[in-house]
Amino acid sequence: MEIRIGNRTIGLKHPTYFIADVAANHDGDLERAKMLIRLAKQAGADAAKFQNFRAPKIVSDYGFRHMDGQVSHQATWKKSVFQVYSEASIPFEWTTILKEECDKVGIDYFSAPYDFEAIDMLDPYVQMYKAGSGEIDWIEALERMASKGKPFFVATGASTIGEVQRAVQAILKINPQLVLMQCNTNYTASPDNYDHLHLNVLRTYATMFPDIILGLSDHTHANAPVLGAVTLGARVIERHFTDSNDREGPDHKFAMNPDTWANMVQETRLLERALGSADKFIAANEGQTAIIQRRCLRAAREIKAGEVLTREMIDVLRPAAPGVIKPSEIEAVIGTRAINDIPMGKELRWVELGE
């Protein structure tokens, strides 16, 4: 399976596609959002992603106020959940400007919508859609995004395999251009989160959904999860992006900064080169070492013409030039007769042996 986004092809045989999720890291400032787009491009991102939500359409103020305190990463927030979402939301009017900025610097623009109106609003501006993990069982929203006929990235954090199956089946009935992303939705930036990434779920997805492109949506900082995911077959990587992890805001602490992002991309490109082919053969740069490290059959002493070769007359030594007799053929050499004199140490060749 391959999908096209602009001039990029995404699939197992193609370079990993990196999504810089700006999310709420614009801090309510349009110029800052544009600056992050430019930084993401410079750091090697292929796409700059935003999130189109409006607080009343994504969270219940009543629901969160009546919880027994704030939990998880929200426990550190100094404002109410509703207020944080309100301040982090992107006005629909920014869409055209953000798209133009992305086009100007040469990076793909898209956004994850969190209500029906946002889904429809984005359609003229985006080449693909993204559903966050929290939407995994809101099938009607998934179907609405899938119906736009564009590549569709779906994160699967905090969900069960049954929920993933239902979502995948619903989407594939409408749109085959699905990228299924393993994800862990703990946003605390705790070192303990590495114990809960479960990258091996990508193996399960590859077995269950062999025709779907895989990805990783990750909220940790190290390169290891990304490199592991790519090794396991992921070809889309999404991480949050900021200019500084020291800024105040809900998404800054677990985001990548320009330096760490650039290093992640660089290491991944090296990994892609190193993964290479699944076929086993003597590599192009091994030609000479295949000669100097491999062994061949050599005369253990001077052998006179007409002598019958015994095992004691044969050494197995480096190097092994082209056309020599290899160690695996030693049994076939024993019992043959030397046609000419063979000096001690000389390699044995079939043209010099007879019955």
N, C-alpha and C positions, 0 to 999 in steps of 0.2 A: 504494500500500500504506500502510495506517495500522494502528497498534496502540494499544491502550489500557493504561495503567498507572494504576490508581486513577482520579483525575479528570482525568488528562492524556491527550491524544492526541498520538502521535508520528508525524510524517510530514512530507513536503516542505512542506505548506501550514501547518505549525504551528511554534510557537517551539522552538528548540533545547532539548534535554533535557540537563541538566548533572549528571554523576555525580562526586561527591567520593569518591575511593578512599582511605579511611583506611588500609587495608592494615595494615602493621606499625607505623604511627605512634601506636598506642595505647601502645606501649612496655610492654606487659604489665600495664597498669593499667586496670581496668574504668571507674573514675571518669573517667580521662583520655579513654577512648573515648567516654563519654557527653558529655564537654565538647566533643570534636571534632565530634560530631553537632550540637550546638547552634551551634557556630561555623560549620559548613558551611551550616546553614540560614540563619543571619544573612547569610552572604556570597552567598547566592543560588543554592545548589545545590538541585537537585530530588531527588536521591537521595544517601544515604550508603551507601557500599559497603564491605564487609569481605571478608576472605579466610579461608575455613575450610580449613586444611591442618594435618596433623600430620606432623612431620618424618619418621617412618618410612614414611609413605605417599606422600611426594613426592620425597624425596632419598635417595640411597644414601650412607651414611656411608663405607662402604668405597670406593665409586666416587670420591667427592671427595677422600678421603685419598690415593688412589693416582693422582690427577692430578699432572701436573708443575707443582705450584704452583697457587695460585688465580689466576683470570684475570678480565678485564673489571672491573666494579664490585666484584666480590667480592675483588679483590686488596687493597682497602683495609680489609677486615674484619679485626678483631683476634682474632676467634674462628673456630672451624671453621664450615663451611657448615651442618653438621648442628646445631650448637649455636645458631647464629643463627636457623635455622628453628624450632628447638624453643622458643626464647624469644619468637619473634614469633607463634607459633600462638595461636589464640583457643580457649579451652575451649568445648565445645558448650554448657555451662551458661550462657554469656553470651548466647546467641541470644535467648532470651525477653526479657531485660533490654534488649538493644540495640534489639530490635523495639519494645518499649514506649516507649523513649526517643524513637525516631524518630516513632512515632505521636503522642506528646505534643507534639512541636515542629512536626509537620506536614511531615515529609520522608519520602520513600520509603526503606524499609530493604531491602537485599538483600546477598548475599554470593556470592563465587566459590568453589565447592567444588572440592577437589582429590583426592577419592577417592569411591568409591561410597557409603560410609556417610554422608559429609557431604552428598552430593547428596540422599539420601533424608531425612536429618535436617532439612534446610532447607525441604523442601516445604511444611509447614504455615505457615511464617513469611514466605515471600517471594512477591512477585508476578512476579518474573522471575529468570532465571539468567544468569550470565556465565561464559564459558570464557576463561581466559587464553591468551595466544599459544602457550604451551608445550604446550597440549592439542590443537593443530590437527590432528595426525595420530593422536590417540587416539580413533578413531571410536566405539568402544563407550562411552566416557565422554560424548562429544557426543550420541550417541543416547539415552543414559540421561537426560541433562538435557533434551533436546528432547522426550522422551516425557512429561514432566510437563505439557505442553500450555500452557506460559506463554511470554511473550516471552523471547527468547534472544539475548543479546549475545555475539558471538564476535569476539575480537581475532585479528589475522592477522600479527603481527610475526614476523620471522625465518622466513618461509615462502615457498614458491614458488606461482605461480598454479595449478599442477597440484594442489598440496596443498589450496589454498583451494577449488578446484572440487570435489574429492572430499568435503571437509567440508560444503560447501554442499549438494551433492546428497544426502548422507546425512541431513542435517538436514531438508531440505525434503520428503523422503519421509514425515517424521513430523510436522513442525510448520512452518507457513508464517510464523510470527511471528519472523522472523530479522532481527537488526540486525548487519550485517557491518562491522567496524571496521578501517580501516587503522591500522597501528601500527608503531613502530620500538622494538625492545626493548633499546636501549642505555641503561643507567641510570646513566651516569657524570656526567650533568649537564654534559658538555663542550659548549662553543659549536660544536664541529664537528658536533654531532648534527643541526643544522639542514640540513646538506648531505645528510642521509640519510633525511629524512622521506618524500619521494616522495609528496606529496599528490595528484599526478596519477594515482596508482593508483585514486583514487576515481572518476575518469573511466572507467577500465577496468571497475571494478566496476559502475558505472551502465550501461555498455553490455552487459556479460555477464549481469548479474542485474538487469534493469530493474524487477522487482517487489519488490526487497528494500530496506529502509531502510538507509542508510549512516551510519557514524559514524567518529570518530577517538578512539583511545586514545593519549594523548601524554604524553611525559615531559620536555618542554622547558618553559621558563618564559615565553617571549614570547607576546603575543596573536596575532602574525601567523599562526602555523600554525592556530590555531583559527578565525580569521576567514577564512583561505583555505579551510579544510575546509568551513565553512558555505557559502561562496560556491560551492564545487564540489558542494554537495548534501548534506553531512553534517548530520544532525539530532540526533545524540547525541554528546556530548563527554565523555570521561572523562579526568580528571587526578588525580594523587595530592594529598592534602590534609593539611596539618599546621598547627600554630599557630606554629611557628618553624623556619626552615631551619637554625638553629644547633644544634639538638638532635643528640645522638648516636643513630645508628640507621640501618638499611639504606635506609630510604625517605625520610628527611627532606630530603636535599640536593636531590633533583629534584622535590620536591612544591611545590605552590602554598600560600601562606599566606593568611589571611583577606583581607588588603588586595589582594593580586594577584588572588585569585580574584574578589572583588567587581568589580574593574576589568575583568577578562576578561568577566564576564557583562554588565556595563554596555556594553562595546564591542560585544559580540555582539548585544545587543538593538538598539543603534543600527544595526548592519549589517543586521539583519533588516528594520528599518523602511526602510533605504535600498535594499535589494534590490527591494522592491516588485513591480510587475507586469512580465510579459514583453511585454505589449502596448505599442506606442508610440503615444502620444497627447499632446495638450496637457494637462499636469497641472493639478490643481485650483488650485494656487497660482501658475500661470503665466498666468492669464487676462489680467492687466493688462500684463505684460511682452510677451505675444504681440501686444498692440496697439502698444506704444511702441517695440519693437525690430524689428517686421516692417515691410516697405515696401509701398506701394501706388502706383498710377499717379496722377499729378497733372499739372495743366496747367502746362507750362513757360513759357507766356505767356498773356495773355488770349486766349481763343478765342471768336470771334463765332458766334452761331447760324447754322447752315447750313454752316460751314466743315468740310472733310474733314480728319480728323486724320492727320498724318504722324508719323513717329518723332521728329522734331525738336520737335514740339509736346508731347511727353510727358516728364515727369521721373519717376524712381522713387525715392521718398523716404518716410521715416518721418513720422508714425505710420500705422498701417493700422487704421482703425476698422472695426467690423462692416459688412458690405455693400458694401465698396469693391471695386474691380477689382484683382486681385493681379498681380504682375509676370509670373507664368507665362501670363497671358492677353494679353500685350502685342500679339502678332501678330494676335489677333482684333479688337483695338481699332483698329489702323491701317486706314484706309479707311472707318471709320464717320463719321457726320456729327453735329455738335453740334446738339441740339434747341433748347437755350437758350444764352445767353451763359454762359461759364464763366470766372470770375476766375482770374488767375494764382495758382498754388499750391493751388487747390481740388482735392480728390480727385475722381477720375472714377468715375461709377456708370453701370451699364447703362441705368437709367431715363432718363439724360440723353443717351443716344446712340441714333442710328437709322441706317438704311441711306441 
